């Protein structure tokens, strides 16, 4: 055994031991998290790994074209993983392991693949450096030292590869010279004319550069944001196989701790998420709060959870107490999430929609809200009346339940009767109690009557669905509301429910399943579209809507994948597809009303609803169509602020249909 081989064996063993120790210290902290079953439906999870990270579908989705560069670098690296594994094994046992020992055809093919993959990887690195230095996107930390260290290490690996093989080609010892065009070029340009001794030294120097850089790269990963190289593929495997549109139910008992105020109160998957963040910034680019100058930064949120875990984790492993707060006051303190940032979230889900590694941001925010509300009674002051009204009279304004029936006579609405009425029309608080919302309710009732649908209502017995209470972290009141509603529906014999509010829709359809509420819940956009397809509605073409632009509600679109139905309805009524805002479908911009923000003021940055209104006005519409009472309110306020309320109407989808009926 040569001295060179012996030295490398020592270096290799030390490096691998340190890498293993680092990974152990990092991953043992994940075990602090609470249980979370992520092993069901293994076949689907395996397909997720193949489709998203391995095929790089996750990086080139949602219109992020530079993701192609990442995909190229990833695929090149996968190929070079074989070359680097062979490199290490050859260094350990040069007399027994080596690609050159393969049959000539196989060796030549691999030599060509590795040579081409290396130059492609180097060009991809150069492209990434140019992007960061010359035209950096606003949503990434372009001058990140961590990023440049990784890019530098990758570049050094590729250059060492070409240096080593170029010198070997100049020496005449490389048998695959005809199949390594880039290395051959390097040999001709940089090593021609050198003596045999100098070339041998060059080969040895570049070999050691390659070895040291490769092992340094491996050991740097657990301490950098590029730890996602180790965790992102497993995180895709453990992803939620369903849209993340609900929260885990809490169990209320004396002595329980509610919500999350320390990292060991998250689930293990929440903690694993923090290691998997690539810091690509797509969540920031799509977050309405971050885009309008609020304290919330989804990328920083996940980063701070990771930092807090690294700060507190070792002590918690030893059954100690956390020394650094997870929830803090100062938004700039690394390792803490400020209360302001927690309350900024609209729970729109845009961050989760675009995350290439399926990090689940919103449940973490709601968990921290739960702790603030249920354990500390700390929440924005304007929510005090809201909480009291919801608890006392089951609506946001504290209006007497009898007022829920004020619209019924005009619409000819009747009480729901089990065995007689087919559909329960769940009107919702806005539809029953808000003057503007009642217009939508009357329009929906007109459509249902025109189609001959058997429907009824609960009248003053109807309660709020509790959506805002759950998203604001007041799970205790939501829990009682959900149980009461589910019991009421079952007592009444309700099986099919029509709703006109996406928040009611999501809550009744998804949240209530945790309470045994397995009902068929249908949003009025879906239902009206089905009526049109069945030719149960006839239009006279009298509606004058002009140019219609459609807004995707977050809780209808991203949360429940209802995108095309309302567009089909608009096209059927107006004989023309609606205009689209720049941000639409999965990337639609939030109106600002979700997550309980409807009941709170915006005190920092630009107002989200004004930004969305401006996006709509860029299309020069005559009508803005929504399918959500919160969105309607936000747009109407936005038009007033932009002094456009006299030239642009805001209509619910049901109002457009009702206006055009024969």
C-alpha positions as CSV (number, residue, x, y, z in Angstrom):
1,X,0.0,0.0,0.0
2,X,1.4,3.4,-1.0
3,X,1.9,6.3,1.4
4,X,-0.6,8.3,-0.8
5,X,-3.3,5.6,-0.3
6,X,-2.6,5.3,3.4
7,X,-2.9,9.1,3.9
8,X,-6.1,9.1,2.0
9,X,-7.6,6.3,4.0
10,X,-6.9,8.2,7.2
11,X,-8.4,11.4,5.8
12,X,-11.4,9.6,4.4
13,X,-12.1,7.8,7.7
14,X,-11.9,11.0,9.7
15,X,-14.1,12.9,7.2
16,X,-16.8,10.2,7.1
17,X,-16.7,9.9,10.9
18,X,-17.2,13.6,11.3
19,X,-19.9,13.7,8.6
20,X,-21.8,10.9,10.5
21,X,-21.4,12.6,13.8
22,X,-22.7,15.9,12.3
23,X,-25.7,14.1,10.8
24,X,-26.5,12.3,14.0
25,X,-26.4,15.6,16.0
26,X,-28.7,17.2,13.5
27,X,-31.2,14.5,12.9
28,X,-31.6,13.4,16.5
29,X,-33.1,16.8,17.1
30,X,-36.0,16.0,14.7
31,X,-36.9,13.1,17.1
32,X,-37.9,15.8,19.7
33,X,-41.0,16.5,17.6
34,X,-44.4,14.9,18.3
35,X,-45.5,11.9,16.3
36,X,-46.9,12.3,12.8
37,X,-47.9,9.3,10.7
38,X,-46.3,9.9,7.3
39,X,-45.9,6.3,6.2
40,X,-49.3,5.5,4.7
41,X,-49.7,4.8,1.0
42,X,-46.0,4.0,0.3
43,X,-46.5,3.6,-3.4
44,X,-47.8,7.1,-3.8
45,X,-44.9,8.4,-1.7
46,X,-42.4,6.6,-3.9
47,X,-44.0,8.1,-7.0
48,X,-43.8,11.5,-5.3
49,X,-40.0,11.1,-5.1
50,X,-39.7,10.0,-8.7
51,X,-42.0,12.7,-10.1
52,X,-41.0,15.8,-8.0
53,X,-37.3,15.7,-6.9
54,X,-35.9,13.1,-9.3
55,X,-37.6,14.4,-12.4
56,X,-37.1,17.9,-11.0
57,X,-40.8,18.7,-11.6
58,X,-40.6,20.6,-8.3
59,X,-38.0,23.2,-9.5
60,X,-39.4,23.9,-12.9
61,X,-43.1,24.4,-11.9
62,X,-45.1,27.6,-11.5
63,X,-43.3,29.5,-14.2
64,X,-39.9,29.7,-12.5
65,X,-37.8,29.4,-15.6
66,X,-34.4,29.5,-13.7
67,X,-35.5,26.3,-12.1
68,X,-34.3,24.7,-15.4
69,X,-30.8,25.6,-14.4
70,X,-31.2,23.9,-11.0
71,X,-32.6,20.9,-12.8
72,X,-29.6,20.7,-15.1
73,X,-27.3,21.0,-12.2
74,X,-29.2,18.3,-10.3
75,X,-29.2,15.8,-13.1
76,X,-25.5,16.5,-13.8
77,X,-24.8,15.9,-10.1
78,X,-26.7,12.6,-10.1
79,X,-24.5,11.4,-12.9
80,X,-21.4,12.7,-11.2
81,X,-22.4,11.0,-7.9
82,X,-21.4,7.7,-9.7
83,X,-18.0,9.2,-10.7
84,X,-17.3,10.6,-7.3
85,X,-18.2,7.4,-5.5
86,X,-15.8,5.6,-7.9
87,X,-13.2,8.3,-7.2
88,X,-13.4,7.7,-3.4
89,X,-13.4,3.9,-3.7
90,X,-10.5,4.0,-6.1
91,X,-8.6,6.2,-3.7
92,X,-9.2,3.5,-0.9
93,X,-8.2,0.5,-3.1
94,X,-6.5,1.7,-6.3
95,X,-5.3,-1.8,-7.2
96,X,-8.8,-3.3,-7.1
97,X,-11.4,-0.6,-8.0
98,X,-11.5,1.7,-10.9
99,X,-13.6,2.5,-14.0
100,X,-10.7,1.7,-16.2
101,X,-11.0,-2.0,-15.2
102,X,-14.4,-2.1,-17.0
103,X,-14.7,-3.4,-20.6
104,X,-13.6,-0.7,-23.0
105,X,-17.1,0.1,-24.3
106,X,-18.5,0.7,-20.9
107,X,-15.5,2.7,-19.7
108,X,-15.5,4.9,-22.8
109,X,-19.3,5.6,-22.5
110,X,-19.0,6.5,-18.8
111,X,-15.9,8.6,-19.5
112,X,-17.8,10.6,-22.1
113,X,-20.9,11.0,-19.8
114,X,-18.8,12.2,-16.8
115,X,-16.8,14.7,-19.0
116,X,-19.9,16.2,-20.5
117,X,-21.8,16.2,-17.2
118,X,-18.9,18.0,-15.5
119,X,-18.8,20.9,-18.1
120,X,-22.6,21.2,-17.9
121,X,-22.4,21.4,-14.1
122,X,-19.7,24.1,-14.3
123,X,-21.7,26.1,-16.8
124,X,-24.8,25.8,-14.5
125,X,-22.7,27.1,-11.6
126,X,-21.5,30.1,-13.7
127,X,-25.1,30.8,-14.7
128,X,-26.1,30.8,-11.0
129,X,-23.3,33.1,-10.1
130,X,-24.1,35.6,-12.9
131,X,-27.8,35.6,-11.9
132,X,-26.9,36.3,-8.3
133,X,-24.5,39.1,-9.1
134,X,-26.0,40.7,-12.2
135,X,-29.8,40.3,-12.1
136,X,-30.8,38.8,-8.7
137,X,-34.5,38.3,-8.0
138,X,-35.8,40.2,-5.0
139,X,-37.0,37.1,-3.2
140,X,-33.6,35.5,-2.7
141,X,-30.6,36.5,-0.6
142,X,-28.4,37.0,-3.7
143,X,-25.2,37.8,-1.9
144,X,-25.5,34.9,0.5
145,X,-22.0,33.7,1.6
146,X,-23.4,30.2,2.1
147,X,-24.5,30.0,-1.5
148,X,-21.2,31.2,-2.9
149,X,-19.3,28.7,-0.7
150,X,-21.3,25.9,-2.2
151,X,-21.0,27.2,-5.8
152,X,-17.3,27.6,-5.2
153,X,-16.9,24.1,-4.0
154,X,-18.8,22.7,-6.9
155,X,-16.7,24.8,-9.3
156,X,-13.5,23.5,-7.6
157,X,-14.7,19.9,-8.0
158,X,-15.3,20.3,-11.7
159,X,-12.0,22.2,-12.4
160,X,-10.1,19.6,-10.4
161,X,-11.7,16.9,-12.5
162,X,-10.6,18.6,-15.7
163,X,-7.2,19.3,-14.3
164,X,-6.6,15.7,-13.2
165,X,-7.8,14.1,-16.4
166,X,-6.3,16.8,-18.7
167,X,-2.9,16.1,-17.1
168,X,-3.4,12.4,-17.5
169,X,-4.3,12.9,-21.2
170,X,-1.1,15.0,-21.7
171,X,0.9,12.2,-20.1
172,X,-0.7,9.6,-22.4
173,X,-2.0,7.5,-19.6
174,X,-5.7,8.1,-20.2
175,X,-7.2,5.4,-22.4
176,X,-10.5,7.2,-23.1
177,X,-8.9,10.4,-24.5
178,X,-11.1,10.3,-27.6
179,X,-14.2,10.2,-25.4
180,X,-13.3,13.1,-23.1
181,X,-13.4,16.2,-25.3
182,X,-13.4,18.8,-22.5
183,X,-10.6,17.1,-20.6
184,X,-8.6,16.7,-23.8
185,X,-9.0,20.4,-24.5
186,X,-7.7,21.2,-21.0
187,X,-4.8,18.9,-21.6
188,X,-3.9,20.6,-24.9
189,X,-4.3,24.1,-23.6
190,X,-2.8,23.9,-20.1
191,X,-0.5,20.9,-20.0
192,X,1.1,20.6,-23.4
193,X,4.9,20.9,-23.3
194,X,5.2,20.0,-19.6
195,X,7.7,17.3,-18.5
196,X,6.6,13.9,-17.4
197,X,7.6,14.7,-13.8
198,X,5.6,17.9,-13.9
199,X,2.6,16.2,-15.3
200,X,2.7,13.5,-12.7
201,X,2.9,16.1,-10.0
202,X,-0.1,18.0,-11.6
203,X,-2.2,14.8,-11.6
204,X,-1.4,14.2,-8.0
205,X,-2.1,17.8,-7.0
206,X,-5.4,17.9,-8.8
207,X,-6.3,14.5,-7.4
208,X,-5.9,15.7,-3.9
209,X,-7.7,19.0,-4.6
210,X,-10.6,16.9,-5.9
211,X,-10.5,14.6,-2.8
212,X,-10.3,17.4,-0.2
213,X,-13.0,19.5,-1.9
214,X,-15.3,16.5,-2.2
215,X,-14.9,15.6,1.5
216,X,-15.1,19.2,2.6
217,X,-18.3,19.6,0.5
218,X,-19.8,16.6,2.2
219,X,-19.0,17.8,5.7
220,X,-20.2,21.3,5.0
221,X,-23.7,20.2,4.0
222,X,-25.1,19.6,7.5
223,X,-24.1,23.1,8.6
224,X,-25.4,25.0,5.6
225,X,-28.7,25.7,3.9
226,X,-27.7,23.1,1.4
227,X,-28.5,20.4,3.9
228,X,-31.6,20.2,1.7
229,X,-29.4,18.0,-0.5
230,X,-29.7,15.4,2.2
231,X,-33.3,16.1,3.3
232,X,-35.4,17.4,0.4
233,X,-35.9,14.0,-1.3
234,X,-37.0,12.4,2.0
235,X,-39.2,15.4,2.7
236,X,-41.0,14.9,-0.7
237,X,-41.5,11.3,0.4
238,X,-43.1,12.3,3.7
239,X,-45.2,15.1,2.1
240,X,-48.9,15.4,2.7
241,X,-50.6,13.4,0.0
242,X,-53.6,15.6,0.2
243,X,-53.9,19.4,0.0
244,X,-53.0,20.9,3.4
245,X,-56.4,22.6,4.0
246,X,-57.1,21.8,7.6
247,X,-55.5,21.7,11.0
248,X,-55.1,18.8,13.5
249,X,-57.8,18.7,16.1
250,X,-56.8,19.5,19.7
251,X,-57.9,17.4,22.7
252,X,-59.0,19.6,25.6
253,X,-58.2,18.3,29.1
254,X,-56.9,19.7,32.3
255,X,-53.1,20.1,32.2
256,X,-52.8,20.0,28.4
257,X,-50.6,22.5,26.6
258,X,-52.2,24.0,23.5
259,X,-50.5,25.2,20.4
260,X,-46.7,25.6,20.0
261,X,-44.4,27.8,21.9
262,X,-41.2,25.6,21.9
263,X,-39.8,23.4,19.1
264,X,-40.5,20.1,20.8
265,X,-44.3,20.9,20.5
266,X,-44.1,20.8,16.7
267,X,-44.3,17.5,15.0
268,X,-41.2,15.7,13.8
269,X,-42.3,16.6,10.2
270,X,-42.4,20.3,11.1
271,X,-38.9,20.1,12.3
272,X,-37.7,18.1,9.3
273,X,-39.3,20.8,7.1
274,X,-36.9,23.3,8.6
275,X,-33.9,21.3,7.4
276,X,-35.4,20.8,3.9
277,X,-35.8,24.5,3.1
278,X,-33.8,25.4,0.0
279,X,-34.2,29.1,0.7
280,X,-35.2,29.6,-2.9
281,X,-37.5,32.4,-1.9
282,X,-40.5,31.3,-3.9
283,X,-42.7,31.4,-0.8
284,X,-41.6,35.0,-0.2
285,X,-42.3,35.9,-3.9
286,X,-45.9,34.7,-3.5
287,X,-46.7,35.6,0.1
288,X,-49.1,38.6,0.2
289,X,-47.8,39.7,3.6
290,X,-44.1,39.6,2.5
291,X,-45.0,41.3,-0.8
292,X,-46.6,44.2,0.9
293,X,-43.9,45.0,3.5
294,X,-45.2,43.0,6.5
295,X,-43.1,41.4,9.1
296,X,-44.0,37.9,7.9
297,X,-41.4,36.2,5.7
298,X,-42.2,32.5,5.1
299,X,-38.6,31.6,4.3
300,X,-37.4,33.4,7.5
301,X,-40.1,31.7,9.5
302,X,-38.8,28.2,8.5
303,X,-35.2,29.4,9.0
304,X,-36.0,30.6,12.5
305,X,-37.6,27.3,13.4
306,X,-34.4,25.6,12.4
307,X,-32.2,28.0,14.2
308,X,-34.3,27.7,17.4
309,X,-34.1,23.9,17.1
310,X,-30.3,24.1,16.9
311,X,-30.2,26.5,19.8
312,X,-32.6,24.6,22.1
313,X,-32.4,21.1,20.8
314,X,-29.3,19.8,22.5
315,X,-30.6,20.9,25.9
316,X,-34.0,19.4,25.3
317,X,-32.5,16.1,24.3
318,X,-31.0,16.1,27.8
319,X,-34.5,16.9,29.3
320,X,-33.6,20.5,29.9
321,X,-35.6,23.6,29.3
322,X,-35.4,25.9,26.2
323,X,-33.2,28.9,26.6
324,X,-34.2,30.8,23.5
325,X,-37.9,31.7,22.9
326,X,-39.6,30.4,19.7
327,X,-42.1,33.2,19.8
328,X,-40.6,36.6,20.4
329,X,-41.1,40.3,20.0
330,X,-38.1,41.2,17.9
331,X,-38.6,40.1,14.3
332,X,-34.8,40.5,13.6
333,X,-33.7,38.1,16.3
334,X,-32.4,34.9,14.7
335,X,-34.2,31.9,16.1
336,X,-37.5,33.6,17.1
337,X,-40.7,34.3,15.2
338,X,-42.2,37.6,16.1
339,X,-45.8,37.9,17.2
340,X,-46.3,40.5,14.5
341,X,-45.2,38.0,11.8
342,X,-47.5,35.3,13.2
343,X,-50.5,37.6,13.0
344,X,-49.6,38.9,9.5
345,X,-50.4,35.5,7.8
346,X,-53.6,35.3,5.7
347,X,-53.3,31.5,5.6
348,X,-53.7,31.8,1.8
349,X,-51.5,28.8,1.2
350,X,-49.5,30.4,-1.6
351,X,-46.2,29.5,0.2
352,X,-47.1,25.9,0.3
353,X,-48.4,25.9,-3.3
354,X,-45.0,26.9,-4.7
355,X,-42.6,25.2,-2.2
356,X,-40.5,22.8,-4.3
357,X,-40.0,20.5,-1.2
358,X,-43.5,20.6,0.2
359,X,-42.9,22.5,3.4
360,X,-46.1,23.2,5.3
361,X,-45.9,26.7,6.6
362,X,-49.5,27.6,7.4
363,X,-50.1,24.8,10.1
364,X,-47.0,26.0,11.9
365,X,-48.3,29.6,12.0
366,X,-51.7,28.5,13.3
367,X,-50.1,26.3,15.9
368,X,-48.2,29.3,17.2
369,X,-51.4,31.4,17.1
370,X,-53.1,28.7,19.2
371,X,-50.5,29.0,21.9
372,X,-50.8,32.8,22.0
373,X,-54.6,32.7,22.2
374,X,-55.3,29.6,24.3
375,X,-52.3,29.7,26.7
376,X,-51.5,33.4,26.9
377,X,-54.6,35.3,25.8
378,X,-52.3,37.4,23.6
379,X,-53.8,38.5,20.4
380,X,-54.5,41.8,18.5
381,X,-56.8,44.0,20.4
382,X,-59.4,44.2,17.6
383,X,-60.0,40.5,18.0
384,X,-61.4,40.8,21.5
385,X,-64.9,41.9,20.4
386,X,-64.8,39.4,17.5
387,X,-64.1,36.5,19.9
388,X,-66.8,37.7,22.3
389,X,-69.3,38.0,19.5
390,X,-68.5,34.6,18.1
391,X,-68.7,32.9,21.4
392,X,-71.9,34.8,22.5
393,X,-73.9,35.0,19.3
394,X,-72.0,32.9,16.8
395,X,-71.4,35.7,14.3
396,X,-68.7,38.3,13.9
397,X,-70.9,41.3,14.7
398,X,-72.8,40.0,17.7
399,X,-76.1,40.4,15.9
400,X,-79.1,38.6,17.3
401,X,-79.7,35.1,15.7
402,X,-83.3,36.1,14.8
403,X,-81.8,38.5,12.2
404,X,-80.5,35.6,10.2
405,X,-84.1,35.1,8.7
406,X,-84.5,38.7,7.4
407,X,-83.9,37.7,3.8
408,X,-86.0,34.5,3.8
409,X,-89.4,35.9,2.9
410,X,-88.1,37.8,-0.1
411,X,-86.4,34.7,-1.4
412,X,-89.2,32.3,-0.6
413,X,-86.9,30.3,1.5
414,X,-88.3,27.4,3.6
415,X,-86.9,25.6,6.6
416,X,-84.9,22.4,5.8
417,X,-87.0,19.2,6.4
418,X,-85.4,15.9,6.7
419,X,-86.6,13.4,4.0
420,X,-88.4,16.2,2.2
421,X,-85.7,18.8,1.3
422,X,-82.7,17.5,-0.7
423,X,-80.2,20.3,-0.1
424,X,-79.4,22.4,2.9
425,X,-78.4,25.9,1.8
426,X,-75.9,26.9,4.4
427,X,-76.1,30.7,4.1
428,X,-73.2,31.7,6.4
429,X,-72.8,34.8,8.5
430,X,-72.1,37.2,5.7
431,X,-74.9,35.8,3.5
432,X,-77.5,36.2,6.3
433,X,-76.4,39.2,8.3
434,X,-74.3,41.5,6.0
435,X,-76.4,43.8,3.8
436,X,-74.1,43.3,0.8
437,X,-73.9,39.6,1.5
438,X,-77.7,39.3,1.5
439,X,-77.8,40.3,-2.2
440,X,-75.6,37.4,-3.0
441,X,-77.9,35.1,-0.9
442,X,-81.0,36.3,-2.8
443,X,-79.2,35.8,-6.1
444,X,-78.2,32.2,-5.1
445,X,-81.8,31.5,-4.0
446,X,-83.1,32.8,-7.4
447,X,-80.8,30.5,-9.2
448,X,-81.8,27.5,-7.1
449,X,-85.5,28.3,-7.7
450,X,-85.0,28.8,-11.4
451,X,-83.4,25.3,-11.6
452,X,-86.2,23.7,-9.6
453,X,-83.9,22.6,-6.8
454,X,-85.3,21.3,-3.5
455,X,-83.5,23.4,-0.9
456,X,-84.1,24.7,2.6
457,X,-82.3,26.6,5.3
458,X,-81.7,26.5,9.1
459,X,-82.8,30.1,9.7
460,X,-82.1,31.3,13.2
461,X,-80.7,27.9,14.1
462,X,-77.8,28.3,11.8
463,X,-74.5,29.0,13.5
464,X,-71.2,30.3,12.2
465,X,-69.0,27.6,10.7
466,X,-66.0,28.8,12.8
467,X,-63.4,29.1,10.0
468,X,-61.9,32.3,11.3
469,X,-61.8,31.1,14.9
470,X,-59.8,28.1,13.9
471,X,-57.4,30.0,11.7
472,X,-56.9,32.7,14.4
473,X,-55.9,30.0,16.9
474,X,-59.1,30.0,19.0
475,X,-59.5,26.3,18.7
476,X,-61.4,25.9,21.9
477,X,-64.4,27.9,20.6
478,X,-64.1,26.4,17.1
479,X,-64.2,23.0,18.7
480,X,-67.5,23.7,20.4
481,X,-68.9,25.3,17.2
482,X,-67.9,22.4,15.1
483,X,-69.4,19.8,17.4
484,X,-72.7,21.8,17.7
485,X,-73.0,22.2,13.9
486,X,-72.2,18.6,13.1
487,X,-74.8,17.4,15.8
488,X,-77.3,19.9,14.4
489,X,-76.8,18.7,10.8
490,X,-77.2,15.1,11.9
491,X,-80.3,15.8,13.9
492,X,-81.8,17.5,10.9
493,X,-80.9,14.7,8.6
494,X,-78.7,16.8,6.4
495,X,-76.7,15.0,3.8
496,X,-76.1,17.6,1.0
497,X,-75.0,21.1,1.7
498,X,-74.7,24.1,-0.7
499,X,-72.5,27.0,0.5
500,X,-71.6,30.3,-1.2
501,X,-68.6,31.1,1.0
502,X,-65.3,29.3,0.3
503,X,-64.4,29.5,4.0
504,X,-67.7,27.8,5.0
505,X,-67.0,25.3,2.2
506,X,-63.6,24.4,3.4
507,X,-64.6,24.1,7.0
508,X,-67.7,22.1,6.4
509,X,-66.0,19.8,3.9
510,X,-62.6,19.3,5.4
511,X,-62.5,20.5,9.0
512,X,-65.7,18.9,10.0
513,X,-64.6,15.4,9.0
514,X,-62.5,15.4,12.2
515,X,-65.9,15.6,14.0
516,X,-67.7,12.9,12.1
517,X,-69.2,15.4,9.6
518,X,-69.1,13.4,6.4
519,X,-71.5,15.5,4.3
520,X,-71.5,16.2,0.6
521,X,-70.5,19.9,0.6
522,X,-70.9,21.8,-2.7
523,X,-69.8,25.3,-3.4
524,X,-72.3,27.4,-5.4
525,X,-69.8,27.8,-8.2
526,X,-69.6,24.0,-8.6
527,X,-73.3,23.6,-8.3
528,X,-74.3,26.4,-10.7
529,X,-71.8,25.0,-13.3
530,X,-73.5,21.6,-13.0
531,X,-76.9,23.1,-13.4
532,X,-75.7,24.8,-16.6
533,X,-74.2,21.6,-17.9
534,X,-77.5,19.8,-17.3
535,X,-79.3,22.7,-19.1
536,X,-81.4,23.5,-16.1
537,X,-80.8,27.2,-16.4
538,X,-81.7,29.5,-19.3
539,X,-80.3,32.9,-20.0
540,X,-81.8,35.8,-21.8
541,X,-78.5,37.6,-22.5
542,X,-79.7,40.8,-20.9
543,X,-76.9,41.0,-18.3
544,X,-74.6,43.9,-19.1
545,X,-71.3,43.0,-17.4
546,X,-68.8,44.4,-19.9
547,X,-65.3,43.0,-19.5
548,X,-65.3,40.6,-16.6
549,X,-62.1,39.8,-14.7
550,X,-62.2,36.8,-12.3
551,X,-60.5,36.6,-9.0
552,X,-59.5,33.2,-7.5
553,X,-60.4,32.9,-3.8
554,X,-57.6,31.2,-1.9
555,X,-59.9,28.8,0.0
556,X,-61.8,27.9,-3.2
557,X,-58.7,27.6,-5.5
558,X,-55.6,26.6,-3.7
559,X,-57.3,24.9,-0.8
560,X,-59.9,23.0,-2.9
561,X,-58.7,23.1,-6.5
562,X,-61.9,24.8,-7.8
563,X,-60.6,26.9,-10.7
564,X,-62.4,26.1,-13.9
565,X,-66.0,25.8,-12.7
566,X,-66.6,29.5,-12.1
567,X,-64.8,30.4,-15.3
568,X,-67.1,28.0,-17.2
569,X,-70.1,29.7,-15.6
570,X,-69.0,33.2,-16.6
571,X,-68.3,32.0,-20.2
572,X,-71.7,30.4,-20.4
573,X,-73.5,33.6,-19.2
574,X,-71.4,36.2,-21.2
575,X,-70.4,34.0,-24.1
576,X,-66.8,35.0,-23.4
577,X,-64.1,33.6,-21.1
578,X,-63.3,36.0,-18.3
579,X,-60.1,38.1,-18.4
580,X,-57.3,36.9,-16.2
581,X,-55.2,39.0,-13.8
582,X,-51.5,38.5,-14.0
583,X,-51.6,36.3,-10.9
584,X,-54.3,33.7,-11.3
585,X,-55.2,30.1,-10.7
586,X,-52.6,28.5,-8.3
587,X,-50.6,31.7,-8.2
588,X,-53.5,34.0,-7.5
589,X,-52.8,36.9,-5.1
590,X,-54.8,36.9,-1.8
591,X,-57.4,39.6,-1.2
592,X,-56.1,39.9,2.4
593,X,-59.2,38.6,4.2
594,X,-58.3,35.0,5.0
595,X,-56.9,33.6,8.2
596,X,-59.1,35.9,10.2
597,X,-57.4,39.0,8.7
598,X,-60.9,40.0,7.6
599,X,-61.5,41.2,11.2
600,X,-58.1,42.9,11.7
601,X,-56.5,46.1,10.5
602,X,-53.4,46.3,8.4
603,X,-51.0,48.6,10.2
604,X,-47.8,47.9,8.4
605,X,-46.7,48.1,4.8
606,X,-49.2,48.4,1.9
607,X,-52.7,47.1,2.2
608,X,-53.1,43.7,0.5
609,X,-56.6,44.4,-0.7
610,X,-55.4,47.5,-2.5
611,X,-52.5,45.7,-4.2
612,X,-55.0,43.0,-5.4
613,X,-57.4,45.7,-6.6
614,X,-54.7,47.4,-8.5
615,X,-53.8,44.1,-10.2
616,X,-57.5,43.8,-11.2
617,X,-57.7,47.4,-12.5
618,X,-54.7,46.8,-14.8
619,X,-57.0,44.6,-16.9
620,X,-59.4,47.6,-17.3
621,X,-62.5,45.5,-16.3
622,X,-66.1,46.6,-16.0
623,X,-66.9,43.8,-13.6
624,X,-64.8,42.0,-11.0
625,X,-66.2,38.6,-10.3
626,X,-65.6,36.8,-7.0
627,X,-67.0,33.7,-5.3
628,X,-66.3,34.8,-1.7
629,X,-67.8,37.4,0.6
630,X,-64.4,38.3,2.1
631,X,-63.0,38.9,-1.4
632,X,-66.1,40.9,-2.3
633,X,-65.7,43.2,0.7
634,X,-62.0,43.6,0.0
635,X,-62.5,44.5,-3.6
636,X,-65.3,47.0,-2.9
637,X,-63.1,48.7,-0.3
638,X,-60.2,48.7,-2.7
639,X,-62.3,50.3,-5.5
640,X,-63.4,53.0,-3.1
641,X,-59.7,53.7,-2.1
642,X,-58.8,53.8,-5.8
643,X,-61.9,56.0,-6.6
644,X,-63.1,53.5,-9.1
645,X,-66.3,52.3,-7.5
646,X,-68.5,54.2,-10.0
647,X,-66.8,52.6,-13.1
648,X,-66.2,49.0,-11.9
649,X,-68.7,46.7,-10.3
650,X,-67.9,43.8,-7.9
651,X,-70.3,40.9,-8.3
652,X,-70.5,37.5,-6.9
653,X,-70.8,34.7,-9.4
654,X,-74.4,34.0,-8.3
655,X,-75.3,37.6,-9.0
656,X,-74.0,37.4,-12.5
657,X,-76.0,34.3,-13.2
658,X,-79.2,35.6,-11.5
659,X,-79.0,38.8,-13.5
660,X,-78.8,36.9,-16.8
661,X,-81.6,34.4,-16.1
662,X,-84.7,34.4,-18.2
